Amino acid sequence: MGPEATVDLMHRVIKATPAVDDGDHIRMLVDNNPGIPSRIRALIEGTGESPGPCMVRMGRHLETWGADFLAIPCNTAHYYYEEIRRAVHIPVLNMIELAVGRIIMENPGMRHVGLLASPAVLKTELYKQSFRKRGVALASPAAGLQADLLTAIRRIKSGDTGDGVISIVRASSDHLAGGDAQALLIACTELSIIAHRIPWSVKTYDSSQILAESIVLEATGKPVRV
């Protein structure tokens, strides 16, 4: 959804593709649309229009243009996943289920996961419901840190990826790692942009990276390049 987060996902797909030449890469049809109504205003503030209809139109356009399947590089936007899935005739990858499935598969018996996400993801319980079905509890940063995290997300959207933003994200991740969290999940594609600059103190998964690898597997049927 965010322009830079979309480009970040595309870069991850390129890096994960087992290609030896230009022609081995995956064709990507991208609707990088900054006019999508704000998820924050719609879901948190309750003052904005639903992004759903706009996303449905985008999905239908991509299908018409020849897409074999769809991917949505925004965790919060998965609140509208079913609306989009019902509107098209091609598969729609579900980043929420893919991320949860990866963590559960690689960590049998895990019981606590820390979530770094926007308040909208927490409010809609997108991950909480999915993890709960598998017997895993979610932890999020304390209220003050969560507010700071939203500030960091907004700053990243504006192009600020400086040390101040890094410090905010690190404070939240250290808080979760110091609690019950056995692993962390980066569940905001803006945070994914700076993830490589954070010295994570516990095993960390990135929903954007998991989505990128799933795109490669779906498109090629081949193992991803790690």
C-alpha positions in Angstrom: 0.0 0.0 0.0 2.7 2.5 0.9 4.8 3.2 -2.2 8.2 2.5 -0.7 6.8 -0.7 1.0 5.6 -1.8 -2.4 9.0 -1.3 -4.0 10.6 -3.0 -1.0 8.5 -6.1 -1.6 9.4 -6.1 -5.3 13.1 -5.9 -4.4 12.6 -8.9 -2.0 10.9 -10.9 -4.8 13.8 -10.2 -7.1 16.3 -11.2 -4.5 14.4 -14.4 -3.7 13.9 -15.5 -7.3 16.3 -18.4 -8.3 17.3 -16.6 -11.5 20.5 -16.7 -13.5 19.4 -14.2 -16.2 16.9 -11.4 -16.7 14.5 -13.7 -18.4 14.3 -16.0 -15.3 12.6 -13.3 -13.2 9.0 -13.0 -12.4 6.8 -10.6 -14.3 5.1 -8.3 -11.8 2.1 -6.2 -12.6 2.0 -3.5 -9.9 -0.7 -1.0 -9.1 1.2 1.3 -6.8 -1.8 3.6 -6.0 -1.2 6.4 -3.4 -4.9 7.3 -3.7 -6.2 4.3 -1.7 -8.2 5.7 1.3 -6.2 5.7 4.5 -6.5 2.5 6.5 -5.6 4.4 9.7 -8.4 7.0 9.2 -10.9 4.2 8.4 -10.0 1.7 11.1 -8.5 3.7 13.9 -10.0 7.2 13.7 -13.3 6.0 12.2 -13.5 9.2 10.1 -12.4 7.9 6.6 -14.0 6.0 3.8 -13.4 2.3 3.5 -10.4 1.3 1.3 -12.2 -1.9 0.4 -14.0 -0.7 -2.8 -10.8 1.0 -4.2 -8.8 -2.2 -3.5 -11.5 -4.3 -5.2 -11.2 -2.1 -8.3 -7.4 -2.5 -8.2 -7.7 -6.3 -7.9 -10.1 -6.5 -10.8 -7.9 -4.3 -13.0 -4.8 -6.5 -12.2 -6.8 -9.6 -13.1 -7.9 -8.0 -16.4 -4.3 -7.0 -17.1 -3.2 -10.7 -16.8 -2.2 -11.4 -13.2 -2.3 -15.0 -12.2 -2.7 -14.2 -8.6 -2.7 -11.2 -6.2 -0.5 -10.1 -3.3 -1.2 -7.2 -0.9 1.9 -5.6 0.6 0.1 -4.3 3.7 -0.8 -6.1 6.8 -3.6 -3.7 7.8 -5.2 -4.0 4.4 -5.9 -7.7 5.0 -8.8 -6.5 7.0 -10.4 -6.2 3.5 -9.0 -9.5 2.3 -12.3 -11.4 2.0 -13.9 -8.5 0.1 -11.1 -8.6 -2.5 -11.0 -12.4 -2.7 -14.7 -12.6 -3.4 -14.4 -9.9 -6.1 -11.8 -11.7 -8.3 -11.5 -15.1 -10.0 -7.8 -15.6 -9.2 -6.1 -16.6 -6.0 -5.2 -13.9 -3.4 -2.2 -14.7 -1.2 -3.0 -14.0 2.5 0.1 -12.5 4.2 -1.5 -13.0 7.6 -2.0 -16.8 7.2 1.4 -17.2 5.5 3.3 -15.5 8.3 1.5 -17.3 11.0 1.9 -20.6 9.2 5.6 -20.1 8.8 6.2 -19.3 12.5 4.1 -22.3 13.6 5.8 -24.7 11.1 9.3 -23.7 12.1 8.6 -23.4 15.9 6.4 -26.3 17.0 5.4 -25.8 20.6 5.9 -22.0 20.6 3.4 -20.3 22.8 4.2 -16.5 22.8 5.0 -14.2 19.9 5.7 -10.5 20.0 4.0 -8.3 17.4 5.4 -5.1 15.9 2.5 -3.6 14.0 0.3 -0.6 13.6 -2.6 0.0 16.1 -5.0 -0.9 13.3 -3.6 -4.4 13.1 -4.0 -4.8 16.8 -7.5 -3.3 16.8 -8.7 -5.6 14.1 -7.0 -8.6 15.7 -5.9 -10.0 12.3 -3.0 -11.8 13.8 -4.4 -12.5 17.2 -7.3 -14.5 15.8 -5.1 -16.6 13.6 -2.5 -17.3 16.3 -5.2 -18.0 18.8 -6.5 -20.9 16.7 -3.1 -22.5 17.0 -2.7 -22.0 20.7 -0.2 -19.1 20.5 -0.6 -15.9 22.5 0.4 -12.5 21.1 2.2 -9.7 23.0 2.3 -6.1 21.8 4.4 -3.2 23.1 3.2 -1.2 26.1 0.8 1.7 25.3 3.5 4.4 25.2 5.8 2.3 23.1 2.9 1.4 20.7 2.1 5.1 20.3 5.8 5.7 19.5 5.7 2.8 17.0 2.9 4.5 15.1 4.9 7.7 15.1 7.8 5.7 13.6 5.5 4.2 10.9 4.2 7.6 10.0 7.8 9.0 9.8 8.9 6.1 7.5 5.9 6.9 5.2 7.2 10.4 5.0 10.7 9.2 4.0 12.4 9.4 7.4 14.4 6.3 8.1 17.0 7.9 10.3 18.4 6.8 13.6 15.5 8.3 15.6 13.1 5.9 13.9 15.5 3.0 14.4 15.7 3.8 18.1 11.9 3.8 18.4 11.5 0.4 16.8 14.4 -1.1 18.7 12.8 0.1 22.0 9.6 -1.8 21.2 11.4 -4.9 20.1 13.6 -5.0 23.2 10.5 -4.6 25.3 8.9 -7.6 23.8 12.0 -9.7 23.8 12.5 -8.9 27.5 9.0 -10.3 28.2 7.5 -13.6 27.2 8.0 -13.4 23.5 9.9 -16.3 22.0 9.9 -14.7 18.6 9.0 -11.4 17.0 6.9 -10.8 13.9 7.3 -7.6 11.9 3.7 -7.0 10.8 4.0 -3.6 9.1 5.5 -3.3 5.7 6.8 0.2 6.6 8.8 -1.4 9.4 10.0 -4.0 7.0 11.8 -1.3 5.1 14.2 -0.7 8.0 14.3 -4.2 9.5 17.8 -4.9 8.2 19.1 -2.1 10.4 17.7 -3.4 13.7 19.9 -5.6 15.9 17.1 -8.0 16.9 17.6 -9.6 20.3 15.3 -12.6 19.6 14.4 -14.6 16.5 12.5 -12.3 14.2 10.2 -13.0 11.2 9.2 -10.4 8.6 5.7 -10.6 7.1 7.0 -8.8 3.9 9.8 -11.3 3.4 7.5 -14.2 3.9 5.1 -12.8 1.4 7.9 -12.2 -1.1 9.1 -15.8 -0.8 5.5 -17.1 -1.1 5.1 -15.0 -4.4 8.3 -16.7 -5.8 7.1 -20.1 -4.8 3.6 -19.5 -6.2 4.9 -18.1 -9.5 7.8 -20.5 -10.2 7.2 -23.6 -8.1 10.8 -23.6 -7.2 12.6 -23.1 -3.9 13.4 -19.5 -3.2 16.9 -18.1 -3.1 17.9 -17.4 0.5 
